[in-house]
Amino acid sequence: MTVPFLNLRAAHDPLKGEIMAAIQQVIETSAFAGGSFVAKFDEEFAAYCHTKYSIGLGHGTEALWLPLLALGVGPGDEVITVPGTFMATAEAITYCGAKPVFIDIDESTYTMNPALLERAITPKTKAIIPVHLFGQVADMDPILEIANRHGIPIVEDACQAHGAEYKGRRAGSIGAAGAFSFYPGKNLGAMGEAGATTTNDAELKAKIETLRDHGQRKKYHHSMIGWNARMDGMQGAILSIKLKHLERGNECRRTNAALYQKLLAGEKNIIVPQEAPGRKHVYHLFAIRTPKRDAVIDALAKLSIHCGIHYPIPVHLEEAYQGLGLGRGSFPVAERCADEFISLPMFPELTADQIETVVRELKIAVRSING
């Protein structure tokens, strides 16, 4: 049985008629760059995230970058985050002119370890970015307590956590701002590039809206140097349709994850992801850990079971960040996890038969490779 890592057609085919009608509406109204369809989605997504505002943007990297700029992060500043994340988290910091300062992750949740946070704070620290990796919110209460005590704003990297919750609070509603990516494979994915920043702060919202439109609040009146970060009108229209199905999709992911966990329980040499107390994990990815990961992936690929690795190189070890002088051993938990992660197939339409096939062949591969 072939098991794809992701199947976007399975998600889009049932919505094709509605999506094509929405695209036709955008064409007829010529609302291509920003405009009414983006404004409608912004209102809907803010309500979904339990925030006052959502600002539609071109992609998730801008959703991280613009709130940092709006918060005044600039050259000479430092922003604390984790090395176990996608490159965009650090890029957003660097493109403010600031320096990313990394702390290690918690080995059970793969998110920021709050016990390491305070010692990383310096007079140059201007923001903290906890990453809600794989669909689980970081341990926000202790992070908030430390940040608030030092007067440092938090920007949540919620790019993989659409609908995830922490003690009843939605991802993106907990810090000063939340950043979301709508890359096609995300729990809420566009048909192209798109992103959004959420916030409850009216002043921050106004600054981000100005920054996304070349620094202008009124046409040709530029109060600051901005960027072209507007969301595409077609993506706004499509996202409004797909948002209606996000909760169902998340529940399907949780059901799939529960089956994986049941079938893999107690298996030697496999660590399965767990939902921490007080969290609602939405399983954007189902990342297990196993020794000799590359050999296991190769064995599964030969059987047409397609897996991924998120992410094989922690950011501090990437060539692009060698200037920070952080070698192997700097963040041992993130490094160990990066060497062991395998992302198993995970999408709402995944069937029980497919999951059972993945697990059966995974067990055979791990046992034969690791003994």
C-alpha positions in Angstrom: 0.0 0.0 0.0 1.3 3.5 -0.9 1.0 5.9 1.9 1.7 9.6 1.0 3.2 11.9 3.6 0.5 14.5 2.7 -2.5 14.5 0.3 -3.7 18.0 -0.5 -6.0 16.8 -3.3 -8.0 14.8 -0.7 -8.6 18.1 1.2 -9.3 20.2 -1.9 -11.5 18.0 -4.1 -14.6 18.2 -1.9 -14.3 22.0 -1.8 -13.5 22.5 -5.4 -16.9 23.9 -6.4 -16.9 26.4 -3.6 -13.3 27.4 -4.1 -13.8 28.0 -7.8 -16.9 30.1 -7.1 -14.9 32.2 -4.7 -12.0 32.7 -7.2 -14.6 33.8 -9.7 -15.9 36.4 -7.2 -12.4 37.8 -6.7 -11.9 38.0 -10.5 -15.3 39.8 -11.0 -14.5 42.3 -8.2 -10.8 42.7 -9.1 -9.9 42.6 -5.4 -6.6 41.0 -6.0 -4.2 42.6 -3.5 -5.6 42.9 -0.1 -9.1 44.2 -0.3 -12.5 42.9 0.9 -11.8 39.2 0.8 -8.7 39.6 3.0 -10.6 41.9 5.4 -13.3 39.2 5.7 -10.8 36.5 6.4 -9.0 38.7 8.9 -12.2 39.2 10.9 -13.0 35.5 10.8 -9.5 34.3 11.7 -9.3 36.8 14.6 -12.6 35.4 16.0 -11.3 31.8 15.5 -8.1 32.6 17.4 -10.0 34.5 20.2 -8.1 37.7 19.4 -9.3 41.2 18.5 -7.3 41.5 15.3 -5.7 39.5 12.5 -3.6 41.1 9.8 -3.4 39.1 6.6 0.2 39.0 5.2 2.1 37.5 2.3 3.5 34.5 4.2 4.5 33.2 7.6 7.9 34.7 7.6 6.4 38.2 7.3 4.0 37.3 10.1 7.0 36.8 12.4 9.1 39.7 11.0 6.6 42.6 11.0 5.5 42.3 14.7 9.1 42.4 15.7 9.6 45.5 13.7 6.4 47.0 15.1 7.7 46.3 18.6 10.8 48.2 17.9 13.3 45.4 17.5 16.3 46.6 15.6 20.1 46.6 15.1 22.0 45.7 18.3 19.0 44.0 19.9 18.6 40.4 20.9 15.6 38.1 20.5 15.4 34.8 22.4 14.1 31.7 20.6 14.9 28.0 20.2 17.2 26.3 17.7 14.7 23.5 17.1 12.5 25.3 14.5 12.2 26.2 10.9 14.8 28.7 9.6 12.1 31.5 9.3 12.0 32.0 13.0 15.6 33.1 13.1 15.4 34.9 9.7 12.7 37.2 11.0 15.0 38.2 13.9 18.0 38.7 11.6 16.1 40.8 9.1 15.3 43.2 11.9 19.0 43.7 12.3 18.9 41.8 15.7 20.7 38.8 16.9 18.9 35.5 17.6 19.8 34.1 21.0 19.0 30.4 21.4 18.0 28.3 24.4 17.4 24.6 24.4 14.1 22.8 24.1 12.2 20.6 26.5 12.7 16.9 25.5 9.1 15.9 26.1 7.3 18.7 24.2 10.1 19.9 21.8 9.2 23.5 22.7 11.1 26.2 24.6 12.4 25.0 28.0 11.3 27.8 30.4 13.9 26.8 33.0 16.6 28.1 30.6 14.9 31.4 29.7 15.8 33.8 32.5 19.6 33.2 32.3 19.5 34.1 28.5 18.0 37.6 29.1 20.3 40.5 28.9 19.8 44.3 28.7 19.7 43.8 24.9 16.8 41.4 24.9 13.8 43.0 23.2 11.5 40.1 22.5 11.0 36.3 23.1 9.7 33.9 20.4 8.5 30.6 21.8 7.8 28.1 18.9 4.7 26.0 19.1 6.4 23.2 17.3 4.5 20.4 15.4 1.1 21.7 16.7 1.7 21.9 20.5 1.8 25.2 22.4 4.9 25.9 24.4 4.6 26.1 28.2 3.4 29.7 28.2 2.7 30.4 31.9 6.3 30.4 33.1 7.5 32.0 29.9 4.9 34.8 30.4 5.8 35.2 34.0 9.5 35.7 33.2 8.8 37.9 30.2 6.4 40.1 32.1 8.7 40.5 35.0 11.4 41.8 32.6 9.0 43.9 30.5 9.8 41.8 27.3 7.1 41.2 24.7 6.4 37.7 23.4 5.7 36.9 19.8 4.3 33.4 19.5 5.5 31.4 16.5 2.2 29.6 15.9 3.0 28.8 12.3 2.3 25.1 13.0 -0.4 25.5 15.6 -3.6 26.7 14.0 -6.3 25.9 16.7 -3.9 24.5 19.3 -4.7 25.5 22.9 -2.9 26.1 26.2 -5.2 25.9 29.2 -8.1 27.0 27.1 -6.3 29.8 25.3 -5.8 29.6 21.6 -2.4 29.8 20.0 -1.8 33.3 18.9 -3.9 34.9 21.6 -1.4 34.5 24.5 1.5 36.9 23.7 1.7 40.4 22.3 1.3 38.8 18.9 1.0 35.5 17.2 2.5 34.5 13.8 0.7 32.0 11.5 1.8 30.5 8.2 -0.8 29.3 5.7 1.6 27.5 3.5 -0.4 24.8 1.6 0.5 21.9 3.8 -0.4 23.6 7.1 -3.5 22.6 9.1 -5.1 25.8 7.6 -3.4 26.1 4.2 -3.8 28.5 1.3 -3.4 27.6 -2.3 -0.1 29.5 -2.5 1.7 31.6 0.0 -0.1 33.5 2.8 0.3 34.3 6.5 -1.2 36.4 9.3 -0.3 38.1 12.6 -2.8 38.1 15.4 -2.9 40.5 18.3 -5.2 42.2 20.9 -3.1 45.4 20.7 -4.7 48.1 18.5 -1.5 50.1 18.3 0.5 47.1 17.3 -2.2 46.2 14.7 -2.0 49.6 13.2 1.8 49.5 12.9 1.8 46.1 11.3 -0.9 47.2 8.8 1.2 50.2 7.9 4.4 48.2 7.6 2.7 45.6 5.3 1.7 48.4 2.8 5.0 50.2 2.2 4.7 52.2 5.4 1.6 54.0 4.3 -1.7 54.5 6.1 -3.0 56.7 3.4 -2.1 56.2 -0.3 1.2 57.8 -1.1 1.6 59.2 2.5 4.4 57.1 3.9 5.0 57.5 7.7 7.7 54.8 7.9 9.7 52.6 5.7 7.6 49.5 5.2 7.4 46.5 2.8 4.9 45.0 0.4 3.5 42.2 2.6 -0.2 42.2 1.6 -2.1 39.0 1.4 -3.4 38.0 -2.0 -7.2 38.5 -2.4 -7.6 35.0 -3.8 -5.8 33.5 -0.8 -8.1 35.4 1.5 -11.2 34.1 -0.2 -9.9 30.5 -0.2 -8.8 30.7 3.4 -12.3 31.8 4.4 -13.7 28.6 2.9 -11.1 26.4 4.4 -11.3 28.0 7.9 -14.8 26.5 8.2 -13.3 23.0 8.1 -10.3 23.6 10.3 -11.8 22.3 13.5 -13.0 19.1 11.8 -9.6 18.6 10.3 -7.8 19.2 13.6 -10.1 16.6 15.3 -9.2 14.1 12.5 -5.6 14.7 13.1 -6.0 14.1 16.8 -7.9 10.9 16.1 -5.1 9.8 13.8 -2.5 10.7 16.4 -4.3 8.7 19.1 -4.3 5.6 16.8 -0.6 6.0 16.1 0.1 6.3 19.9 -2.0 3.2 20.7 -0.3 1.1 18.0 3.2 2.3 18.9 2.8 2.2 22.7 5.7 0.5 24.4 7.6 -0.1 21.2 11.4 -0.3 21.9 13.5 2.4 20.1 10.4 4.5 19.2 9.5 7.6 21.1 6.0 8.9 20.2 4.9 12.6 20.7 2.7 13.2 23.7 0.2 15.9 24.5 1.4 17.8 27.7 -1.2 18.5 30.5 -3.4 21.5 29.8 -2.6 21.5 26.0 -4.6 20.7 23.0 -2.2 19.4 20.4 -3.3 19.7 16.8 -0.6 17.5 15.2 0.4 19.5 12.3 3.2 16.9 12.3 3.4 13.5 14.0 7.1 13.3 14.7 8.5 10.2 16.3 12.1 9.7 17.4 14.2 6.6 16.6 17.9 5.8 16.4 19.4 5.4 12.9 16.6 7.5 11.5 17.9 7.8 8.0 18.1 4.0 7.5 14.5 3.7 8.8 13.2 6.3 6.4 15.0 4.6 3.5 13.4 1.3 4.4 9.9 2.7 4.5 10.4 4.6 1.2 11.2 1.4 -0.5 7.7 0.2 0.5 6.1 3.5 -0.8 5.6 4.8 2.7 6.6 8.4 2.6 7.9 10.2 5.6 9.7 13.5 6.3 12.3 15.1 8.6 11.4 18.3 10.5 14.1 19.5 10.9 17.5 17.7 10.3 19.7 20.6 11.3 19.1 22.8 14.3 19.3 26.5 13.3 22.5 27.2 15.2 24.3 24.5 13.2 23.1 25.8 9.8 25.8 27.2 7.6 23.9 30.5 7.5 24.4 31.0 11.2 28.0 29.8 11.7 28.9 33.4 12.5 27.3 33.0 15.9 30.0 30.6 16.8 27.7 27.9 18.2 29.0 24.4 17.5 27.6 21.0 18.1 27.0 20.5 21.8 25.6 24.0 22.4 22.0 22.7 22.6 22.2 19.0 23.2 18.5 18.3 23.4 17.6 20.1 20.2 20.6 18.4 18.5 19.6 14.9 19.7 16.0 15.3 18.6 17.1 16.6 15.2 19.1 13.5 14.7 16.2 11.2 15.6 13.0 12.8 14.2 10.9 11.1 11.6 7.6 12.8 10.6 5.1 10.0 9.8 2.2 10.6 7.4 -0.3 12.9 9.0 -3.3 14.6 7.4 -7.1 14.6 8.2 -8.0 12.2 5.4 -5.4 9.5 6.5 -7.2 6.2 7.0 -6.9 3.7 9.8 -5.7 1.1 7.3 -3.0 3.5 6.1 -1.9 4.2 9.7 -1.8 0.4 10.5 0.3 -0.2 7.4 2.7 2.6 8.4 3.0 1.2 12.0 3.5 -2.4 10.9 6.3 -1.6 8.5 7.8 1.0 10.8 8.1 -1.7 13.6 9.7 -4.1 11.2 12.2 -1.5 10.0 13.1 -0.3 13.4 13.5 -3.8 14.8 15.7 -5.0 11.9 17.9 -1.9 11.9 18.3 -1.4 15.6 18.0 -5.0 16.8 
